[in-house]
Amino acid sequence: MVKHCAGLPLAIAVLGGILATKNNLLNEWRKISDNVKSYLKRGKNQGPEDVLALSYDDLPPYLRPCFLYLSHFLKYYEVHVDRLIQLWVAEGIVSSKQEERDGGEIAEDVAESYLMELVERCMIQVRERDVATLKVKTIQMHDLMRDLCLSKAKQENFVFIVDRPNASSLSMIRKVRRVSVRKFFSIQCIKSPNIRSLLFFNQFFPDEALEKSLPLEVLNYVKEHYDDCCNPLFWILMILARSIRRHKIQGICRYMFNNFKLLRVLSYEIITRRTRDLFGGWKLPSGIGNLVHLRFLSLRNFEFQRSKLPSSLGNLRCLQTLDLRVDDRIHVPNVIWRMEQLRHLYLPLRCKSRTKLKLGTLRKLLTLVNFKTKNCYLKDLINMTNLRELGINFPFNIENFNEKELGENPPIIGSKYLHSLSIFTYEGLNIFTFFSIDVIKRSCSKIDPRHLAHLLSNCTSICKLSITKVISELPEYHYFSSHLTYIRLICCVFEEYPMPTLEKLPNLRILQFERSFGGKEMFCSAQGFPKLESLILAELYKLEEWKLDEGAMPSLQRLEITRCLRLKMLPEGLRFITTLKELKIESMPKAFKDRLEKGGEDFYKVEHVPSIIFQNILR
């Protein structure tokens, strides 16, 4: 059979994927061999492309729409699995009606199993896995497999792809149910009232389209005088340009909201963000409330001209996914509580101070991101008994907190399924830029350690914890879930490094310290970190000495040290860690590197390590 693959690795892998799905190996493999030969005889080219086509024909009926759905996405596009699964469920490709009350699989779990079948058949490629759970995080398609997907999607009229601005054939869009927009076009060309999904990978009305609507002299004048705030002519022309753009966008939205009443999916994802929006953002019309059948709504990266969402959003009672992650500070009306079918809710990074949301009715919620006690009610979390992922955006405060005894305080989290918790603060600072410890201390508000301890004591099942900039000390280790496998601490300001707490966690596999500050010394005791496999120490600017007892980190496989400029040397105890397979030293002084090379003072500590990588060594 391999000879029919013409030496193409993808075709061989796909053929292997087909064979791997068969139970009775000998008989089934013989049938596949015969089918391959007969199938190829029908084709004209009889090349490896026919083997790929056979892989599609071999798919069970429930997997075919899952595969064809990938035709929505652009070439080389890394598809986030969470988002893909949400789209499958919203479109009914994987039905939420399959769920059972008594411990049955939820639709997202079924969808994930479908995705893994496509992976095992080698029809999609895994690009990234979650470091904590090892589940697939992003996927991509091989060029040839993507060509097959596009061809089959076109044959079955599965999706119409707008990939050119001059689309004269768009007047033919009458029966299509799905449209994927890669280039700007006149949406009024879509004449189908039965359209079910619209995915935009470009702006509704980009600046390029506006530039064609205005005289070249006007555009050039606006661009040349953009920083001239006192020029009255500039402001007149700018207001004119914004007015034209706003009028065009309002027309697009009115047409969508009035004509696509059966729409289930409306997704807006800009692939490349501009550094600044030259002609300003726009207002979301209240007509959005007409789309009462909507299951999936993503407004991520919208650039709003007005900082208020319409209250008509409350009409969208069927919504399962709502993504409001925008950079602007906006007001969200208190209508989300009406969307009782919501499963995934992504709130804005920053809300207006008057925003106060009741979320206690969202009992089906699986994902909640950017939750703030300032804009939401903490008590509502107890009703979300199915919650799996929670992202808390500072501030986080517990009202009526009993300072004497943590155990006397009412529980915060009502879900026993919560596996991922992140706590961070968004205060306009770029955390990926180097700041001195004084700047970080001045800029960061802190979460009360007692509140953090009480929160963590409620999260008995989490395996993944990420904290950014909001703590000065960690609670005692017994407040942490014993299931924790991954911890990431970013820009935290500790008085001392919290190794004595963390090293007691029995199942911790991955630990990342990034841009966090503590004392000058860091110490890891014997038998500490029994299952730690990966340790990253990045930009710990105060760290001068690291001590590691013999017997510590007995399972460590990968160690990365980046820009810890005051660290003089690696610890002596490192030579006892025989499991270490990779050591990466990046952006460290040359003197540090010289000590680790063959003939250097510290080479004996790492000579047993198979792979030692030096990158961007500083002079």
PyMOL commands that set and color helices and strands:
alter all, ss='L'
color gray80, all
select helices_A, chain A and resi 2-5+9-20+25-42+48-57+64-72+81-91+96-98+107-120+143-155+168-172+187-189+207-211+216-224+232-259+286-290+311-315+336-338+378-383+406-408+437-443+449-458+477-479+499-502+572-576+590-596+603-606
alter helices_A, ss='H'
color red, helices_A
select strands_A, chain A and resi 79-80+125-129+136-140+160-162+178-181+197-200+265-268+296-298+321-323+344-346+367-371+389-393+420-424+464-468+486-490+510-514+521-524+534-538+545-548+558-562+582-586+611-615
alter strands_A, ss='S'
color yellow, strands_A
deselect
rebuild
show_as cartoon
